[in-house]
Amino acid sequence: MQRWRTMAEILAARERFEGPLEGWRPPRAHGVGLRPSGATEFSEQHFPLVNAHGHRLPAVVMATVVGHTDGTRAYRLSRAQVERAVEMLSPAEAYAEYDHPNLRHWRDRLLPAMEQDPGAEVVAVFVGDDAEESPDPAIDAFRAAFPDHAVAIAAAAAGAEVVRGMYGSELSHFDKSPTDFATEADIASEKAIRETIATYRPGDAFEGEETGRSGDGERSWLVDPLCGTLNYAAQTPLAAVNVALTTPEGTRVAASADPISEEIFWTDGVSTGSTTRAWVRKGGGDTALTPSPRTMLVDIQCDGAPDEPFLGGQLVADPALRRTFGPRVMSTTLALTWVAAGRRAGYVTDDRLTEGGGLEGSVHFTAPIAICQAAGCIVTDLEGNRLHTGRGMIAAADADTHRQLLDLVRPHLEATSE
């Protein structure tokens, strides 16, 4: 039996399926649900698996089975169609770097359920670019089934698509200060994110970098539609689109998208023992984020306030730091997701966004901090205390790197303290 054991083989298989589908456009979201014969109508409980902006191979496999190419549609499935989809997707299981939730759902849950309940109704749903309500109740139930992390991913993906599409074009600037501005891309990205969140969570509050806060619910979406605007405007491909949901209990879910590499870093905010609960979505699948200090590279934020002492520049030039680590300056919170992914050993910022010097409630930092913490990084203020209790932040891949960075930061922190 054929097996797809590498990423190249997975992508090649996807291309083989997509090629014959004339007019094919990958869906914004897709999933397969089952309504038991005893239920009178579909509900969100009947869709336990929602794929938002991802898992494109299962999407095109099911699209091939039902003949779907574009838009928002629902298709009733026979047992034979589900079996065919399982057979077509099974070779992907040999690629161990990805989880394969759709294959497991179709094979291990749907097929046995259809055998036990022959009168059950099984439906494949594809959601395209259109957000209008559908006359098919299965589609409405599928949209209602979106968990918070799927909303975050869908919103970040919508913003990233706008940012990617405008990259390299001539953009109008809207000055905030002599060294800071927004562009048309920032504003268009935030609009796409806001519309996506409003589609799935109309009762939630929204706070955007460009348009401010609206709504007064306890659940609030914090959005930075383009973190790294100066990089982006200068056609330097280092930027992020950050989306996080906060509640009185803390950050629930978060997504941080790299619009140029088309990666989405995300967490569902759930930690089970020592199990990693943060991933990067690329190529249609999810890979667990694994912090590591192996690169020995540390990003240091150098965009300090001009009217107060700031340690970024001094730290970059510190010979003691350069003997151990390779300092880098990205000027975007994308660097935090790279710590979670093992591409950076650490990240240091002296940003002081609150009176006490913390970063709590920041549209810039909330999403990537949550991703770092979910991946198992050590994240504290510059003195090693609990984050948000003091000035700035150190994020490190492991405890040893964190201790080294604390020692290197300490003299500069003392020298710049008022």
Secondary structure, DSSP 8 states (H G I E B T S, - for coil): -----SHHHHHHHHHHHHTTSTT----SEEEEEEE-TT-SS--GGG----EES--HHHHHHHHHHHT--SSSEEEEE-HHHHHHHHHHHGGGGG-TTS--HHHHIIIIIIHHHHHH-TT-EEEEEEE-S--S--S-HHHHHHHHT--HHHHHHHHHHHHHHHHHHHTTS---EEEEETTEEEEHHHHHHHHHHHHHHHHH-TTSEEEETTTEEE---SSEEEEEEEETHHHHHTT----EEEEEEEETTEEEEEEEEETTTTEEEEE-S--BTTB--EEEEETTEEEE-----TT-EEEE-----TTS---HHHHHH-HHHHHH-EEE---STHHHHHHHTTS-SEEEE----STTS--TT-TTTHHHHHHHHHHT-EEE-TTSSBTTSSSSEEEESSHHHHHHHHHHHHHHHHHT--
